[in-house]
Each structure stands twice: as structure tokens, then as C-alpha cells.
């Protein structure tokens, strides 16, 4: 098999020319590096030989946009290879437990010794400090202690977690990227790098600021399905249609509520939006009315109105939704349906480059492109592995 070549500067987005070293992990770290690569950065993904569970594979879209290099980081020579990469990089991203990279000789002090302007991004659940810093955890654990999970879902009996969207990717990778970009801007002025401690608990708490605002105002009840945005009001809720599908109804503002009841044909029978004591009656009217037609029929009826009603569809149908199809939100590439980079830019439009690689698929080519010396020797000695 012919080994693939690697060339730097293939990205077209606004981060073109930014160089990122990724110490491979799972979940939010790879997602952050996918975002950076989508936006044009040159990212080199350093993995353990053979990869790790939940982190790789040719369909793992979180790994798209960058080549994969397999290094045995327990080998002192591999440590030096990473430091060689860091010497000419702008950013390093790692998602290990606190202290692990320090024990490997790749902690912030080690990396800043060879590159003082490096932005060192750390992605963890609990953060680098605090009583839980060294404990294991996953998305639902992190969002549990911030108060965010408590209020999720419309089931008064127990919370419902939205997969790992709120913690890993909402409070985690998104905030890591924000921190990296801010630190890069500051480094251009000061010439000094710094550590970005991105903790999912911190990001999720910050993400939930609006709920804190409601609580501070005294207008928030600490129970599910009891507030303005959690299904506590009948005009911001989910309703089933006659074919067993569902609609999202978000008619919060008075003019949107008026459009809702007018389009439903219940303007004369539905209680007014301000009649809090008749919300049960209003919900019953909506439930019965929406149950009278299919989802497709209601979507057609509400199209073009300001009632804020949209059909709830599975991920397999999302790429074919007329609005998303018109915007090109999803694309067929490398044999997979995948989301295009976001957000969009008027001049430096991002593009998709590398498909998700196998672990170590580009070891020789990527190390060579990044200027590492004696790549063949590293492969012969087992420091690096080409798959």
C-alpha cells in the first residue's frame, strides 16, 4: 500500500497557518480539535499505537481534518518527538487526568521551556484543581453537580440527560476552543503562552447562566416542567401528532402566541396567554388539536407563520430537511453524511479536508511534514508506529 502524503496549509478557514499538537483523548478534546481543524488549523493527532476505545475508526467524525501519528509516549524518544512538534506549534491540546502529562515529561513547564508562546489547552471534566480533580467521571456526572442536570427534562419524577451534548461538547469542547482562541490573541500581543484550564463543570455552569438569572430574580422553581423554558407553560412544549410523531412549540412572545392559536383555529376557545390559572385547560386544547393531524400536515400548515412551530425529526432525516438542505448544513463526503464546519465566514470559508484516519495511518508522512528528524529511525526503533 502506498503511504499517504501530508502537506501543511491545506485548510481554507480563518485559522489557516495555526499549528496544533493534539495528544489524543476521547470526547470533548477531539471535538475541540475537529473544530480547530475545520476552521483551517494544521492539527497533528498524536495517538498511542493501536489507538484507544471510543476514540478512533474510519467513521469517527470527531477525528476528521487531521493526520494521525502513533507514538509510544512511555518511550523517552517519543517524548522528545512531541517536544520537537511543540517547538514550532501554536497550541497543544491534551485531555488526560491532571498530572499525567507532567509525569510523561510533556506538562506545561516542559512545553513552555521549548516554546514560551505555546497555548497549552487542558480538557478535563472536574478541572485541574479541587477535591474531585483526580476522580473518574463522565458527562452526566459533571453536569450533575452544576445544577444543570437537575432541571433537564419534563419528567417531574427524575431528570433526563441529553446524551453528552451539554457537558462534553457544550460546557467542554466549546469552552476549550473559546479559551484557546482568546489565548492565541493575547499571545500575539504579549509573546507569552499560557495554560487554558477548560473544565466541563466550569463551562456548564457558565452555559447555565440564564437559569441562574431566573433563580436570582425569584422567578424560578427548582422542579422540572414548572418554568418558562422547561415545559412549565403549554406554549413552550412538545406535542404528539396523529402519526405518533412530535412538534416543538415555542410560541413565547405574545405575537407568536397569537399566531399559534390563530393557525390552530382555537383563538376563540383557547384561554389567553396571561391566564396562568387556566394553563391546564390550554394544554388540553393544544394536545387535542395537535393530535388531530399528522406531523407533515402541521408542518405544512405552520410553514411561513411566526408561530414558532417545527417538526421534531431524527438525525437520519435532518440532512434532507428543506432548510438545512438549502444551506448545505450537511454534506456527503468520504462515504459519510457529516455536518459542515460551523460557523460560516464571508471571506475565509472553511472546508473539509482529511477524512477520519486510522490510528497511526500518517505517522511517517505527518512527522516528515512537521520537520521531525530521523523518522525512519523512530519507526525502526518502535518509538513511532506506521499502520
C-alpha positions as CSV (number, residue, x, y, z in Angstrom):
1,X,0.0,0.0,0.0
2,X,1.3,3.5,-0.8
3,X,1.6,5.7,2.2
4,X,-0.4,8.9,2.0
5,X,1.4,12.3,1.8
6,X,0.8,15.1,4.2
7,X,1.1,18.7,3.3
8,X,0.6,21.6,5.7
9,X,-1.6,24.6,5.0
10,X,-4.4,22.7,3.3
11,X,-7.1,24.3,5.4
12,X,-9.1,27.2,4.0
13,X,-10.7,28.7,7.1
14,X,-9.6,31.7,9.3
15,X,-7.2,29.6,11.4
16,X,-5.1,28.6,8.4
17,X,-1.4,28.7,9.5
18,X,-2.1,27.9,13.1
19,X,-0.4,24.7,14.2
20,X,-1.9,22.5,16.8
21,X,-0.5,19.4,18.5
22,X,-3.2,17.1,19.8
23,X,-2.5,14.5,22.5
24,X,-5.4,12.2,21.6
25,X,-8.2,11.5,24.1
26,X,-11.9,10.9,23.8
27,X,-15.0,13.1,23.5
28,X,-14.5,16.8,24.1
29,X,-10.8,17.0,23.3
30,X,-11.1,15.5,19.8
31,X,-14.3,17.6,19.2
32,X,-12.3,20.8,20.0
33,X,-9.5,19.7,17.7
34,X,-12.1,18.9,15.0
35,X,-13.4,22.5,15.3
36,X,-9.9,23.9,15.1
37,X,-9.1,21.7,12.0
38,X,-12.5,22.6,10.4
39,X,-11.6,26.3,10.8
40,X,-8.3,25.7,8.9
41,X,-5.7,24.9,11.6
42,X,-3.0,22.3,10.9
43,X,-3.6,19.8,13.6
44,X,-1.4,16.7,14.1
45,X,-3.1,14.0,16.2
46,X,-0.7,12.0,18.4
47,X,-2.2,8.6,19.5
48,X,-0.9,5.6,21.3
49,X,-0.1,2.7,19.0
50,X,-3.3,0.8,18.3
51,X,-5.5,3.7,19.3
52,X,-7.9,3.5,22.2
53,X,-11.6,2.5,22.8
54,X,-14.2,5.1,21.7
55,X,-11.5,7.3,20.1
56,X,-10.8,6.1,16.6
57,X,-12.1,4.4,13.5
58,X,-12.8,5.5,9.9
59,X,-16.2,6.8,10.8
60,X,-15.3,8.8,13.9
61,X,-16.0,12.3,12.6
62,X,-14.5,13.9,15.7
63,X,-11.1,12.9,14.3
64,X,-11.6,14.4,10.8
65,X,-9.4,17.1,9.4
66,X,-6.0,16.0,10.6
67,X,-3.5,13.2,10.2
68,X,-2.9,10.5,12.9
69,X,0.6,9.7,14.3
70,X,1.2,6.8,16.6
71,X,3.8,7.3,19.3
72,X,4.7,5.3,22.3
73,X,4.7,8.1,24.8
74,X,6.2,5.9,27.5
75,X,9.4,5.9,25.4
76,X,11.7,8.9,26.2
77,X,12.4,9.3,22.5
78,X,8.7,9.8,21.8
79,X,8.6,12.5,24.4
80,X,11.3,14.3,22.5
81,X,9.4,13.9,19.3
82,X,6.3,15.6,20.8
83,X,8.6,18.4,22.2
84,X,10.0,18.8,18.7
85,X,6.5,19.2,17.3
86,X,5.6,21.7,20.1
87,X,8.7,23.8,19.4
88,X,7.1,25.0,16.2
89,X,3.4,24.8,17.3
90,X,1.0,27.5,18.4
91,X,-1.3,25.2,20.5
92,X,-1.2,21.9,22.4
93,X,-4.4,20.1,23.4
94,X,-4.5,17.3,25.9
95,X,-7.4,15.6,27.8
96,X,-5.6,13.4,30.3
97,X,-6.2,13.4,34.1
98,X,-4.3,16.1,36.0
99,X,-0.6,15.3,36.4
100,X,-0.4,12.7,33.6
101,X,1.4,14.8,31.0
102,X,3.7,16.1,33.7
103,X,4.7,12.5,34.5
104,X,5.3,12.0,30.8
105,X,7.6,15.0,30.6
106,X,5.1,16.9,28.5
107,X,3.5,19.2,31.0
108,X,3.1,22.9,30.6
109,X,6.6,23.7,32.1
110,X,8.2,21.1,29.8
111,X,6.5,22.5,26.7
112,X,6.9,26.2,27.6
113,X,10.6,25.5,28.1
114,X,10.9,24.8,24.3
115,X,8.2,27.2,23.2
116,X,7.3,30.1,25.6
117,X,4.5,31.3,23.3
118,X,2.6,28.0,23.3
119,X,-1.1,27.9,24.3
120,X,-1.5,24.8,26.4
121,X,-5.1,23.6,26.3
122,X,-6.2,21.2,29.0
123,X,-9.6,19.5,28.7
124,X,-11.0,17.7,31.8
125,X,-14.3,17.1,33.5
126,X,-13.5,18.3,37.0
127,X,-10.7,20.7,36.2
128,X,-7.0,20.8,37.3
129,X,-7.8,21.5,40.9
130,X,-10.4,20.8,43.5
131,X,-11.4,17.7,45.6
132,X,-12.6,15.7,42.6
133,X,-9.8,16.7,40.2
134,X,-8.3,13.2,40.1
135,X,-11.5,11.2,40.1
136,X,-13.0,9.5,37.1
137,X,-16.2,10.9,35.7
138,X,-18.3,11.3,32.6
139,X,-20.6,14.0,31.1
140,X,-23.7,13.3,33.3
141,X,-21.5,13.4,36.5
142,X,-20.0,16.8,35.6
143,X,-23.3,18.4,34.7
144,X,-25.0,16.8,37.8
145,X,-23.0,19.0,40.3
146,X,-23.5,22.3,38.4
147,X,-27.3,22.3,38.8
148,X,-27.8,21.9,35.1
149,X,-28.9,18.2,35.0
150,X,-31.4,18.7,37.8
151,X,-33.6,20.8,35.6
152,X,-33.4,18.9,32.4
153,X,-36.5,17.1,31.0
154,X,-40.2,17.5,31.5
155,X,-40.5,14.5,33.9
156,X,-41.2,15.7,37.4
157,X,-40.1,12.3,38.8
158,X,-36.5,12.4,37.5
159,X,-34.1,14.4,35.3
160,X,-33.4,13.3,31.7
161,X,-29.9,13.8,30.3
162,X,-29.4,14.9,26.6
163,X,-26.8,12.3,25.6
164,X,-23.4,14.1,26.2
165,X,-24.2,17.3,24.4
166,X,-24.5,19.6,27.4
167,X,-21.3,18.6,29.3
168,X,-18.7,17.2,26.8
169,X,-19.5,19.5,23.9
170,X,-21.5,22.4,25.4
171,X,-19.6,23.1,28.6
172,X,-16.4,21.2,27.5
173,X,-15.0,21.5,23.9
174,X,-16.8,24.7,23.1
175,X,-15.2,26.5,26.1
176,X,-11.8,24.9,25.4
177,X,-11.9,26.4,21.8
178,X,-13.0,29.8,23.2
179,X,-10.2,29.7,25.6
180,X,-7.6,28.7,23.0
181,X,-8.7,31.4,20.6
182,X,-8.6,34.1,23.3
183,X,-5.2,32.9,24.5
184,X,-3.9,33.0,20.9
185,X,-5.0,36.6,20.5
186,X,-3.3,37.5,23.8
187,X,-0.1,35.7,22.9
188,X,0.2,37.8,19.7
189,X,0.4,40.9,21.9
190,X,2.4,39.6,24.8
191,X,4.5,36.9,23.1
192,X,3.7,34.7,26.1
193,X,1.7,31.4,26.0
194,X,-0.4,30.2,28.9
195,X,-2.4,27.3,30.2
196,X,-6.1,27.1,29.4
197,X,-7.8,25.0,32.1
198,X,-11.1,24.0,30.4
199,X,-13.2,22.1,32.9
200,X,-16.6,20.8,31.9
201,X,-18.0,21.8,35.3
202,X,-16.9,25.4,34.8
203,X,-18.2,25.6,31.2
204,X,-21.6,24.0,32.1
205,X,-22.1,26.4,35.0
206,X,-21.3,29.3,32.7
207,X,-23.6,27.8,30.0
208,X,-26.4,27.8,32.5
209,X,-26.1,31.5,33.4
210,X,-29.7,32.2,32.2
211,X,-31.1,29.8,34.7
212,X,-29.0,31.4,37.4
213,X,-30.5,34.7,36.4
214,X,-34.1,33.4,36.7
215,X,-33.2,31.9,40.1
216,X,-31.7,35.3,41.3
217,X,-34.9,37.1,40.2
218,X,-37.0,34.8,42.3
219,X,-38.9,33.6,39.2
220,X,-37.5,30.1,39.1
221,X,-38.9,27.0,40.7
222,X,-36.5,24.2,41.4
223,X,-38.6,21.4,39.8
224,X,-38.9,20.2,36.3
225,X,-41.7,21.2,34.0
226,X,-42.5,24.2,36.2
227,X,-40.8,27.1,34.5
228,X,-40.9,29.1,31.3
229,X,-38.4,27.1,29.3
230,X,-38.7,23.6,30.7
231,X,-42.3,22.7,29.7
232,X,-44.0,24.5,32.6
233,X,-46.1,26.6,30.2
234,X,-48.2,25.0,27.4
235,X,-47.0,27.3,24.7
236,X,-43.4,26.2,25.1
237,X,-43.6,22.4,25.0
238,X,-43.7,19.3,22.8
239,X,-46.9,17.8,21.4
240,X,-47.7,14.5,19.7
241,X,-49.4,14.3,16.3
242,X,-51.8,11.7,14.9
243,X,-49.0,9.6,13.4
244,X,-47.1,9.3,16.7
245,X,-44.5,12.0,15.8
246,X,-44.0,15.2,17.6
247,X,-43.8,19.0,17.2
248,X,-41.8,21.6,19.1
249,X,-43.9,24.6,20.0
250,X,-42.0,27.7,21.2
251,X,-44.6,30.5,21.0
252,X,-43.3,32.6,23.9
253,X,-43.9,36.2,22.8
254,X,-47.5,37.4,22.6
255,X,-47.4,37.9,18.9
256,X,-46.1,34.4,18.4
257,X,-48.8,33.0,20.7
258,X,-51.4,34.9,18.7
259,X,-50.1,33.3,15.5
260,X,-50.2,29.9,17.2
261,X,-53.8,29.9,18.3
262,X,-54.9,31.5,15.0
263,X,-53.2,28.9,12.9
264,X,-54.5,26.1,15.1
265,X,-58.0,27.6,14.7
266,X,-58.6,27.8,18.5
267,X,-58.4,31.5,19.0
268,X,-61.9,31.7,20.3
269,X,-61.8,28.7,22.6
270,X,-58.2,28.7,24.0
271,X,-57.6,30.6,27.2
272,X,-55.5,33.8,26.9
273,X,-51.7,33.6,27.3
274,X,-51.8,35.6,30.6
275,X,-54.4,33.3,32.2
276,X,-52.0,31.3,34.4
277,X,-54.8,29.6,36.3
278,X,-56.1,28.1,33.0
279,X,-52.9,26.6,31.7
280,X,-54.1,23.1,32.2
281,X,-57.1,23.9,30.1
282,X,-54.9,25.5,27.4
283,X,-52.6,22.5,27.4
284,X,-55.5,20.2,26.9
285,X,-56.7,22.3,23.9
286,X,-53.3,22.1,22.3
287,X,-52.9,18.4,23.0
288,X,-56.2,17.5,21.4
289,X,-55.8,19.8,18.4
290,X,-52.3,18.7,17.5
291,X,-53.4,15.1,17.8
292,X,-55.9,15.6,15.0
293,X,-53.3,15.8,12.2
294,X,-50.0,14.2,11.1
295,X,-46.7,15.9,11.7
296,X,-46.3,16.6,8.0
297,X,-49.7,18.2,7.8
298,X,-49.0,20.5,10.7
299,X,-45.5,21.4,9.3
300,X,-47.2,22.5,6.1
301,X,-49.9,24.4,7.9
302,X,-47.4,26.3,10.0
303,X,-44.9,27.0,7.2
304,X,-44.3,30.7,6.8
305,X,-46.0,31.7,10.0
306,X,-44.4,33.3,13.1
307,X,-45.9,30.7,15.5
308,X,-42.5,29.1,16.2
309,X,-43.5,25.5,15.5
310,X,-41.2,22.9,14.0
311,X,-41.4,19.2,13.5
312,X,-39.0,17.0,15.6
313,X,-37.2,14.7,13.2
314,X,-34.5,12.0,13.7
315,X,-30.9,12.6,12.7
316,X,-31.3,10.4,9.6
317,X,-33.8,12.9,8.2
318,X,-32.0,16.1,9.2
319,X,-29.8,16.4,6.1
320,X,-32.9,16.3,3.9
321,X,-34.9,19.0,5.8
322,X,-35.5,21.7,3.1
323,X,-34.0,24.4,5.2
324,X,-30.8,22.5,6.1
325,X,-30.5,21.2,2.5
326,X,-30.8,24.7,1.1
327,X,-28.0,25.9,3.4
328,X,-25.8,22.8,2.8
329,X,-25.6,22.2,6.6
330,X,-24.8,18.5,5.9
331,X,-22.6,17.1,3.1
332,X,-21.9,13.6,1.7
333,X,-18.1,13.2,1.9
334,X,-15.8,10.2,2.2
335,X,-18.8,7.9,2.1
336,X,-20.4,9.5,5.1
337,X,-23.1,12.1,5.9
338,X,-21.5,14.7,8.1
339,X,-22.1,18.3,9.2
340,X,-20.1,21.1,7.5
341,X,-17.9,23.3,9.6
342,X,-19.6,26.0,11.6
343,X,-19.9,28.9,11.9
344,X,-19.7,30.5,8.4
345,X,-17.3,33.2,7.2
346,X,-17.8,35.7,4.4
347,X,-14.2,35.6,3.2
348,X,-12.2,32.7,4.7
349,X,-14.7,29.9,4.1
350,X,-13.8,26.6,5.9
351,X,-13.7,23.3,4.0
352,X,-13.4,19.7,4.9
353,X,-10.0,18.2,4.3
354,X,-8.9,14.9,5.9
355,X,-11.4,12.0,6.4
356,X,-11.2,10.4,9.9
357,X,-7.9,8.4,9.9
358,X,-6.9,5.1,11.3
359,X,-4.6,5.3,14.3
360,X,-1.1,5.9,13.1
361,X,-2.1,6.0,9.4
362,X,0.0,9.0,8.7
363,X,2.9,8.6,11.1
364,X,5.7,8.7,8.6
365,X,4.2,11.4,6.3
366,X,3.0,13.7,9.1
367,X,6.2,13.6,11.2
368,X,8.1,14.3,8.0
369,X,5.9,17.2,7.0
370,X,6.3,18.7,10.5
371,X,10.0,18.6,10.2
372,X,10.8,15.8,12.7
373,X,14.3,14.3,12.1
374,X,15.1,10.6,11.5
375,X,11.6,9.4,11.1
376,X,12.7,6.1,9.6
377,X,14.9,5.5,12.7
378,X,12.0,6.3,15.0
379,X,9.9,3.7,13.2
380,X,12.7,1.1,13.2
381,X,13.1,1.5,17.0
382,X,9.4,1.3,17.7
383,X,9.2,4.8,19.0
384,X,6.7,5.6,16.3
385,X,4.4,3.1,14.5
386,X,3.1,3.3,10.9
387,X,-0.1,1.4,10.3
